[in-house]
Amino acid sequence: MTTAKQPPSRHTPALLQRLPGQVRIALVAGIAALALFGTGAWWLFQHVRTDAYRTTENRAFELSIQLATQAAAGKEILNDPLRGWPLIEVNRTGRTIATADGTQDLTDLTALLPPPPVPPPRRATGSPQWGTVHVGAVDERDHDRFHRPDGTLKPPPSGDTSPEQKALIAHRQAHTLAHRTMTVFATAVHTPANACSLPTEADGSCRSTLYVFAPPDNAEPATAPLRTPLMTGVPLAALLVAALAWAAARRSLRPVEAIRREVAEITDASLDRRVPVPDARDPVRRLALTTNTTLGRLETAVERQSRFVADASHELRSPVAALRYELETALAHPDTVDAHQTLHNALAATRRIHTLTEDLLLLARPDRPAAHSLIDLAGLVAELVHEYRDRGDPVSLRSSPDQVPVRGDGVQLHRLLRNLLDNAVRHAHTAVVLDIVSDGPAHTVTIHNDGTPLAPDEYEHIFERFTRLDEARTRDTGGSGLGLAIARDIAERHHGTLTAGSEHPRPGTTFTLTLPGPPDTTP
């Protein structure tokens, strides 16, 4: 039984993801450098090759003029300056007059040539006209003459004096031209009758066309020295870039590793430790600073939690001890203890434990947004004021709009206002005054008591958990030290603010509650 293999391409991304970060950076840098350097090397090679071929074409143009002048004078055009340049001369009847550099061994070359240019009326030669020609195959009718038995060309001779050696050289050159596209310069030639051996005109003169080819291989000597350096230099340069990228990435990630080691060693007993911050102003430095800031917040939260647990234990100890005392006394002296009073004291201690427990549970809940019901804040305030006045507390509502709509949780907002009023009544000397002001998108409730003013350093301190500014009086009236902390927590859950101050024109303390109104409601 054979199992089908997954294509390698599906595993490539996963393989790259498993590689270390510095290796991936080096790989990407190396590939990018290879592509960039390779493109540059290719451009340089093509530029040199094009420039060399342009030089060859310019030389072919000059030779066309020179050789056409020689042909118009009836001279032999296959002299030394032409060696290595393919050419062919064809007269007006289509007869080949002269060939060189293997053109005589190319099949049907005359049929592939561009049409001859128009001859000048009064000059012996015209201006060379350039064109292109795609050369065909080599004429192999004398195959055994130029090839070995295995089909390869015979080696070039040591000299070129004999006709056979010259024919072999020409045949080898024909193979270099076969199936190639070349630039060709065509020049009209008019040879006078006294220098023409094969007349084509009635007056005994000759008219022909001289075709000089720009050899495609003449550019190879200029580009050959570049092949080896470019083919070896480009990969080596890309490898060097990859190595430098790997080294730079490893060096830049060294602070990250130091941060990781430090964080790995931090426990709940060593939250005061901090990670090292590098000097370079880069993302790693920002990571270290953010990590230290987070560790600082975590240390503060753990310390607050520890203090909260210690304070909660301390607050619960007093009512639990009172309850235990009442019960133990009743059991130890059943005849001398008033049972009704003992139960009343035990119930009071139990109620205080219950209230304190409820407050602790409320503060221990994770922060989450309040419900989004539409609540009339003015109605809540008026209801509470009426309740406190019925109990005989000096609470009054001085000013309030008819309706103050806010979105939130009615139970939580009721708890917030009750905590503020309880605190105000507990500290007031003669009066507690409330005001409600609706100002566009925000609603403000102020609760002022004429008790002892707060010191400026107590404005924020009173909102901390288990804070008592008058310890004896707060304990006597049953305060737990959590009311204001709960009130601010509820205000923040409703996207509002709660502050305290004593800058009111009248003596005392003022609490200011600001809550946002619903966006679709106009007060």
C-alpha positions as CSV (number, residue, x, y, z in Angstrom):
1,M,0.0,0.0,0.0
2,T,1.4,3.4,-1.0
3,T,0.6,6.7,0.6
4,A,0.3,9.9,-1.4
5,K,3.0,12.4,-0.8
6,Q,2.1,16.0,-0.1
7,P,3.5,18.6,-2.5
8,P,6.7,20.2,-1.1
9,S,5.2,23.6,-1.6
10,R,2.6,23.0,1.2
11,H,5.4,22.4,3.7
12,T,7.5,25.3,2.7
13,P,5.7,28.1,4.7
14,A,5.6,25.9,7.8
15,L,9.3,25.1,7.4
16,L,10.1,28.8,7.1
17,Q,8.1,29.6,10.2
18,R,10.1,27.0,12.2
19,L,13.4,28.7,11.3
20,P,14.9,31.1,13.8
21,G,14.2,34.8,13.1
22,Q,17.7,35.7,12.3
23,V,17.9,32.9,9.8
24,R,14.7,34.0,8.1
25,I,16.1,37.6,7.9
26,A,19.4,36.4,6.4
27,L,17.5,34.2,3.9
28,V,15.3,37.1,2.8
29,A,18.3,39.5,2.6
30,G,20.3,37.0,0.6
31,I,17.5,36.3,-1.9
32,A,16.9,40.1,-2.3
33,A,20.6,40.7,-2.8
34,L,20.8,37.9,-5.3
35,A,17.9,39.3,-7.3
36,L,19.3,42.9,-7.1
37,F,22.9,42.0,-7.9
38,G,21.8,39.5,-10.5
39,T,19.7,42.1,-12.2
40,G,22.6,44.6,-12.1
41,A,25.0,42.0,-13.5
42,W,22.6,41.1,-16.3
43,W,22.2,44.8,-17.1
44,L,26.0,45.4,-17.1
45,F,26.6,42.3,-19.3
46,Q,23.9,43.4,-21.8
47,H,25.2,47.0,-21.8
48,V,28.7,45.9,-22.6
49,R,27.5,43.4,-25.2
50,T,25.3,46.0,-26.8
51,D,28.1,48.6,-26.8
52,A,30.5,46.1,-28.3
53,Y,28.0,45.1,-31.0
54,R,27.4,48.8,-31.8
55,T,31.1,49.2,-32.2
56,T,31.1,46.2,-34.6
57,E,28.2,47.7,-36.5
58,N,30.1,51.0,-36.8
59,R,33.1,49.1,-38.1
60,A,30.9,47.2,-40.6
61,F,29.5,50.5,-41.8
62,E,33.0,51.9,-42.3
63,L,34.1,48.8,-44.1
64,S,31.1,48.9,-46.4
65,I,32.2,52.4,-47.6
66,Q,35.8,51.3,-47.9
67,L,35.1,48.0,-49.7
68,A,32.5,49.5,-52.0
69,T,35.1,52.1,-53.1
70,Q,37.5,49.3,-53.8
71,A,34.9,47.3,-55.7
72,A,33.9,50.4,-57.8
73,A,37.6,50.8,-58.8
74,G,37.7,47.1,-59.9
75,K,40.1,46.1,-57.1
76,E,40.2,42.8,-55.2
77,I,38.1,43.3,-52.1
78,L,39.2,40.2,-50.2
79,N,42.4,41.8,-48.9
80,D,43.7,41.7,-45.4
81,P,41.5,44.5,-43.9
82,L,38.5,42.3,-44.6
83,R,39.7,39.2,-42.9
84,G,37.1,38.0,-40.4
85,W,34.2,40.0,-41.8
86,P,31.5,38.1,-43.7
87,L,30.4,39.7,-46.9
88,I,28.9,38.9,-50.3
89,E,28.7,41.0,-53.5
90,V,25.8,40.3,-55.9
91,N,25.4,42.0,-59.3
92,R,22.1,43.1,-60.9
93,T,21.6,39.7,-62.6
94,G,21.7,37.9,-59.2
95,R,25.1,36.5,-59.7
96,T,27.5,36.3,-56.8
97,I,30.7,38.1,-57.5
98,A,32.6,37.8,-54.3
99,T,32.2,36.1,-50.8
100,A,34.2,36.0,-47.6
101,D,34.2,34.5,-44.1
102,G,31.9,31.6,-44.9
103,T,29.1,33.3,-46.7
104,Q,29.8,31.1,-49.7
105,D,28.8,28.0,-47.7
106,L,25.4,29.3,-46.5
107,T,22.3,27.9,-48.3
108,D,20.3,30.3,-50.4
109,L,21.9,33.4,-48.8
110,T,21.2,35.6,-51.8
111,A,17.4,34.9,-51.5
112,L,17.4,36.0,-47.8
113,L,19.2,39.3,-48.3
114,P,17.4,42.6,-48.1
115,P,16.5,44.2,-51.5
116,P,19.4,46.2,-53.0
117,P,19.3,50.0,-52.5
118,V,18.7,52.4,-55.3
119,P,22.0,53.2,-57.0
120,P,23.1,56.8,-57.1
121,P,22.9,58.5,-60.5
122,R,26.3,60.2,-60.6
123,R,28.4,58.4,-58.0
124,A,30.3,55.2,-58.1
125,T,29.0,54.1,-54.6
126,G,25.9,55.0,-52.6
127,S,25.5,55.3,-48.9
128,P,25.3,52.0,-46.9
129,Q,21.7,51.1,-46.0
130,W,21.3,48.9,-43.0
131,G,18.9,46.0,-42.5
132,T,18.7,42.6,-40.8
133,V,18.8,39.1,-42.2
134,H,18.2,35.7,-40.6
135,V,20.8,33.4,-42.1
136,G,19.8,29.9,-42.9
137,A,21.6,26.5,-42.7
138,V,25.0,25.6,-43.9
139,D,25.4,23.8,-47.3
140,E,26.7,20.4,-46.4
141,R,27.1,18.8,-49.8
142,D,30.8,18.4,-49.1
143,H,30.1,17.0,-45.7
144,D,33.0,14.5,-45.7
145,R,35.4,17.2,-46.8
146,F,34.9,19.3,-43.6
147,H,33.7,16.8,-41.0
148,R,35.2,13.9,-39.1
149,P,33.6,10.5,-39.3
150,D,31.8,11.2,-35.9
151,G,30.2,14.3,-37.5
152,T,32.2,16.9,-35.7
153,L,34.1,19.7,-37.6
154,K,37.7,19.1,-38.4
155,P,40.1,21.2,-36.3
156,P,41.3,24.5,-37.7
157,P,44.5,24.3,-39.7
158,S,47.8,25.6,-38.5
159,G,48.0,28.0,-41.5
160,D,45.8,29.4,-44.1
161,T,47.9,29.4,-47.3
162,S,46.4,26.5,-49.2
163,P,43.0,26.6,-50.8
164,E,41.9,23.6,-48.8
165,Q,42.8,25.2,-45.5
166,K,41.0,28.4,-46.5
167,A,37.9,26.4,-47.5
168,L,37.9,24.6,-44.1
169,I,38.2,27.9,-42.3
170,A,35.3,29.4,-44.3
171,H,33.2,26.3,-43.6
172,R,33.8,26.6,-39.9
173,Q,32.9,30.3,-40.1
174,A,29.7,29.5,-41.9
175,H,28.7,27.3,-39.0
176,T,29.1,30.3,-36.6
177,L,26.8,32.4,-38.9
178,A,24.1,29.7,-39.5
179,H,20.6,30.3,-38.0
180,R,21.7,33.7,-36.6
181,T,20.0,37.1,-37.1
182,M,22.6,39.8,-38.0
183,T,22.8,43.4,-39.1
184,V,23.8,43.8,-42.7
185,F,24.9,46.9,-44.6
186,A,24.0,47.1,-48.3
187,T,25.9,49.5,-50.6
188,A,25.2,50.1,-54.2
189,V,28.4,49.8,-56.4
190,H,28.9,51.1,-60.0
191,T,32.1,49.8,-61.6
192,P,33.1,51.5,-64.9
193,A,33.5,49.6,-68.1
194,N,37.3,49.7,-68.1
195,A,37.4,48.0,-64.6
196,C,34.4,45.6,-65.0
197,S,35.0,42.0,-65.8
198,L,31.4,40.9,-66.0
199,P,29.4,43.8,-67.5
200,T,25.7,44.1,-66.5
201,E,24.9,47.4,-68.3
202,A,24.7,48.2,-72.1
203,D,27.8,50.5,-71.8
204,G,29.9,47.7,-70.5
205,S,29.9,48.8,-66.8
206,C,28.8,46.8,-63.8
207,R,26.2,47.5,-61.2
208,S,26.2,45.4,-58.0
209,T,25.3,45.4,-54.3
210,L,27.9,44.8,-51.6
211,Y,26.5,43.3,-48.4
212,V,28.8,43.5,-45.3
213,F,27.6,41.6,-42.2
214,A,28.3,42.7,-38.6
215,P,29.6,39.4,-37.1
216,P,27.6,38.5,-33.9
217,D,30.5,36.9,-32.3
218,N,32.7,40.0,-32.4
219,A,31.0,41.2,-29.2
220,E,32.1,38.0,-27.3
221,P,35.7,39.1,-26.6
222,A,34.3,42.2,-24.8
223,T,31.9,40.2,-22.7
224,A,34.0,37.1,-22.1
225,P,36.1,38.7,-19.3
226,L,32.9,39.6,-17.4
227,R,31.3,36.1,-17.3
228,T,33.4,34.5,-14.6
229,P,33.6,37.5,-12.3
230,L,29.8,38.1,-12.6
231,M,28.8,34.4,-12.2
232,T,31.0,34.0,-9.1
233,G,30.8,37.5,-7.7
234,V,27.0,37.8,-7.6
235,P,26.4,34.7,-5.5
236,L,29.3,35.5,-3.2
237,A,28.0,39.1,-2.8
238,A,24.5,37.7,-2.0
239,L,26.1,35.3,0.5
240,L,28.0,38.1,2.1
241,V,24.9,40.2,2.4
242,A,23.0,37.2,4.0
243,A,25.9,36.7,6.5
244,L,25.9,40.4,7.4
245,A,22.1,40.4,7.8
246,W,22.3,37.3,10.0
247,A,25.0,38.9,12.2
248,A,23.1,42.2,12.4
249,A,19.8,40.4,13.2
250,R,21.5,38.3,15.9
251,R,23.1,41.4,17.4
252,S,19.9,43.3,17.4
253,L,18.0,40.4,18.9
254,R,20.5,40.0,21.7
255,P,18.7,42.6,24.0
256,V,15.4,40.7,23.3
257,E,17.0,37.5,24.6
258,A,18.2,39.4,27.7
259,I,14.7,40.7,28.3
260,R,13.3,37.1,27.9
261,R,15.7,35.7,30.4
262,E,15.0,38.4,32.9
263,V,11.2,38.0,32.5
264,A,11.5,34.2,32.9
265,E,13.2,34.7,36.3
266,I,10.6,37.1,37.7
267,T,8.2,35.5,40.2
268,D,5.5,36.8,42.4
269,A,8.2,37.3,45.1
270,S,10.4,39.4,42.9
271,L,8.1,41.8,41.1
272,D,10.5,44.7,41.8
273,R,12.9,43.4,39.2
274,R,13.1,45.1,35.8
275,V,14.4,44.1,32.4
276,P,17.5,45.8,31.0
277,V,16.8,48.8,28.6
278,P,19.2,49.0,25.6
279,D,20.7,52.4,24.7
280,A,19.6,52.3,21.0
281,R,16.3,54.1,20.4
282,D,14.6,51.3,18.4
283,P,11.5,49.1,18.9
284,V,13.5,46.8,21.3
285,R,14.1,49.8,23.6
286,R,10.4,50.6,23.5
287,L,9.6,46.9,24.2
288,A,11.9,47.0,27.3
289,L,10.3,50.2,28.5
290,T,6.8,48.9,28.0
291,T,7.7,45.6,29.7
292,N,9.1,47.6,32.7
293,T,5.9,49.7,32.8
294,T,3.8,46.6,32.7
295,L,5.9,45.0,35.5
296,G,5.5,48.2,37.5
297,R,1.7,48.1,37.1
298,L,1.7,44.4,38.0
299,E,3.7,45.1,41.1
300,T,1.4,47.9,42.1
301,A,-1.7,45.7,41.5
302,V,-0.2,42.9,43.5
303,E,0.7,45.2,46.3
304,R,-2.8,46.7,46.2
305,Q,-4.3,43.2,46.2
306,S,-2.1,42.2,49.2
307,R,-3.1,45.4,51.1
308,F,-6.8,44.8,50.1
309,V,-6.7,41.2,51.5
310,A,-4.9,42.4,54.7
311,D,-7.4,45.3,55.2
312,A,-10.4,43.0,54.5
313,S,-9.1,40.5,57.0
314,H,-8.6,43.3,59.5
315,E,-12.1,44.7,58.9
316,L,-13.8,41.3,59.2
317,R,-11.9,40.5,62.4
318,S,-13.7,43.1,64.5
319,P,-17.4,42.1,63.8
320,V,-16.4,38.4,63.9
321,A,-14.7,38.9,67.2
322,A,-17.8,40.8,68.5
323,L,-20.1,38.0,67.4
324,R,-17.8,35.4,68.9
325,Y,-17.7,37.3,72.2
326,E,-21.5,37.5,72.4
327,L,-22.0,33.8,71.7
328,E,-19.2,32.6,74.0
329,T,-20.6,34.9,76.8
330,A,-24.1,33.5,76.3
331,L,-22.8,30.0,76.5
332,A,-20.6,30.6,79.5
333,H,-23.1,32.5,81.5
334,P,-26.6,31.5,80.3
335,D,-28.3,32.7,83.5
336,T,-26.8,36.1,83.8
337,V,-27.0,37.2,80.1
338,D,-30.0,38.9,78.5
339,A,-30.8,36.6,75.6
340,H,-32.7,39.2,73.7
341,Q,-29.8,41.7,73.9
342,T,-27.3,39.0,73.1
343,L,-29.2,38.1,69.9
344,H,-29.6,41.8,69.0
345,N,-25.8,42.3,69.3
346,A,-25.1,39.1,67.4
347,L,-27.5,40.2,64.6
348,A,-25.8,43.6,64.4
349,A,-22.4,42.0,64.0
350,T,-23.8,39.6,61.4
351,R,-25.3,42.5,59.4
352,R,-22.0,44.3,59.5
353,I,-20.2,41.2,58.3
354,H,-22.8,40.8,55.5
355,T,-22.5,44.5,54.4
356,L,-18.8,44.3,54.4
357,T,-18.8,41.0,52.4
358,E,-21.2,42.5,49.8
359,D,-19.0,45.5,49.4
360,L,-15.9,43.3,49.0
361,L,-17.6,41.2,46.4
362,L,-18.6,44.3,44.5
363,L,-15.1,45.7,44.4
364,A,-13.7,42.3,43.5
365,R,-15.7,42.0,40.4
366,P,-13.8,42.5,37.1
367,D,-14.4,45.9,35.5
368,R,-17.2,45.6,32.9
369,P,-19.5,48.2,31.4
370,A,-22.8,48.8,33.1
371,A,-26.2,48.0,31.7
372,H,-27.5,50.4,29.1
373,S,-31.0,51.0,30.3
374,L,-32.4,54.6,30.3
375,I,-32.5,55.9,33.9
376,D,-33.9,59.2,35.2
377,L,-31.2,60.4,37.5
378,A,-33.4,63.2,38.8
379,G,-36.0,60.7,39.9
380,L,-33.4,58.6,41.7
381,V,-32.1,61.6,43.6
382,A,-35.6,62.9,44.5
383,E,-36.5,59.4,45.8
384,L,-33.5,59.1,48.0
385,V,-33.9,62.7,49.3
386,H,-37.5,61.9,50.3
387,E,-36.3,58.7,52.0
388,Y,-33.6,60.4,54.0
389,R,-35.9,63.3,55.1
390,D,-38.5,60.7,56.3
391,R,-35.7,59.3,58.5
392,G,-35.1,62.7,59.9
393,D,-31.8,63.4,58.2
394,P,-31.2,67.0,57.1
395,V,-31.1,66.3,53.4
396,S,-32.6,68.7,50.8
397,L,-32.7,69.1,47.0
398,R,-32.1,72.7,46.1
399,S,-32.3,72.6,42.2
400,S,-33.0,69.9,39.6
401,P,-34.4,69.7,36.1
402,D,-37.6,67.7,35.6
403,Q,-35.8,64.8,34.0
404,V,-32.1,63.9,33.7
405,P,-31.8,60.8,31.5
406,V,-28.6,58.7,31.6
407,R,-27.9,55.3,30.4
408,G,-26.7,52.7,32.8
409,D,-27.6,50.3,35.6
410,G,-30.3,51.6,37.9
411,V,-29.3,49.4,40.8
412,Q,-25.7,50.5,40.6
413,L,-26.5,54.2,40.3
414,H,-28.9,53.9,43.3
415,R,-26.0,52.3,45.2
416,L,-23.6,55.1,44.2
417,L,-26.0,57.9,45.3
418,R,-26.8,56.1,48.6
419,N,-23.1,55.7,49.4
420,L,-22.6,59.5,48.8
421,L,-25.6,60.4,50.9
422,D,-24.6,58.1,53.7
423,N,-21.1,59.6,53.8
424,A,-22.5,63.2,53.7
425,V,-25.1,62.5,56.4
426,R,-22.4,60.9,58.6
427,H,-20.1,63.9,58.4
428,A,-22.6,66.8,58.2
429,H,-23.1,69.2,61.1
430,T,-26.5,70.6,60.2
431,A,-27.4,70.1,56.5
432,V,-26.8,68.1,53.3
433,V,-27.7,70.0,50.0
434,L,-28.0,68.4,46.6
435,D,-27.9,70.2,43.2
436,I,-28.4,68.7,39.7
437,V,-27.2,70.6,36.6
438,S,-27.8,69.3,33.1
439,D,-25.3,70.9,30.7
440,G,-25.7,69.5,27.2
441,P,-24.2,66.1,26.9
442,A,-23.2,65.9,30.6
443,H,-25.1,65.8,33.9
444,T,-23.6,66.9,37.2
445,V,-24.8,66.1,40.7
446,T,-23.2,67.9,43.6
447,I,-23.7,66.8,47.3
448,H,-22.5,69.3,49.9
449,N,-22.3,68.7,53.6
450,D,-21.4,71.4,56.1
451,G,-19.0,69.2,58.1
452,T,-15.3,69.5,58.6
453,P,-13.6,70.4,55.3
454,L,-11.1,68.1,53.7
455,A,-7.5,69.0,53.4
456,P,-6.2,69.1,49.8
457,D,-4.1,66.0,50.2
458,E,-7.3,64.1,51.3
459,Y,-9.3,64.8,48.1
460,E,-8.1,61.6,46.5
461,H,-7.1,59.7,49.6
462,I,-10.7,59.3,50.7
463,F,-11.6,57.2,47.6
464,E,-9.1,54.6,48.6
465,R,-10.4,51.4,50.1
466,F,-10.7,51.2,53.9
467,T,-9.9,54.9,54.3
468,R,-11.3,56.5,57.5
469,L,-10.7,60.1,58.3
470,D,-12.6,59.9,61.6
471,E,-11.9,56.4,62.8
472,A,-14.0,56.4,66.0
473,R,-17.1,58.1,64.5
474,T,-17.0,55.9,61.4
475,R,-16.8,52.7,63.4
476,D,-19.7,53.8,65.7
477,T,-22.0,54.5,62.7
478,G,-21.1,51.3,61.0
479,G,-19.0,52.6,58.1
480,S,-16.7,50.0,56.4
481,G,-14.4,52.4,54.6
482,L,-15.5,51.1,51.2
483,G,-18.5,53.3,50.4
484,L,-16.6,56.0,48.5
485,A,-14.4,53.5,46.7
486,I,-17.5,51.7,45.5
487,A,-19.1,55.0,44.4
488,R,-16.1,56.0,42.3
489,D,-15.9,52.5,40.8
490,I,-19.6,52.7,39.7
491,A,-19.1,56.2,38.3
492,E,-16.1,55.0,36.2
493,R,-18.1,52.0,35.0
494,H,-20.7,54.5,33.7
495,H,-17.9,56.5,31.9
496,G,-18.3,59.3,34.5
497,T,-16.2,60.9,37.2
498,L,-16.5,61.4,41.0
499,T,-14.4,64.0,42.8
500,A,-14.2,65.7,46.2
501,G,-13.2,69.1,47.3
502,S,-13.7,71.8,49.9
503,E,-13.6,75.0,47.7
504,H,-17.3,75.5,48.0
505,P,-18.4,79.0,49.1
506,R,-19.9,77.5,52.2
507,P,-17.8,75.5,54.7
508,G,-17.8,71.8,54.4
509,T,-17.1,69.2,51.7
510,T,-18.6,68.8,48.2
511,F,-18.7,65.6,46.1
512,T,-19.2,66.2,42.4
513,L,-20.6,63.4,40.2
514,T,-20.5,63.8,36.4
515,L,-22.2,61.4,34.1
516,P,-22.6,61.5,30.3
517,G,-26.1,61.7,28.9
518,P,-27.5,59.5,26.1
519,P,-26.4,60.8,22.7
520,D,-29.9,60.6,21.3
521,T,-31.6,62.5,24.1
522,T,-31.8,66.3,24.4
523,P,-32.2,67.4,28.0
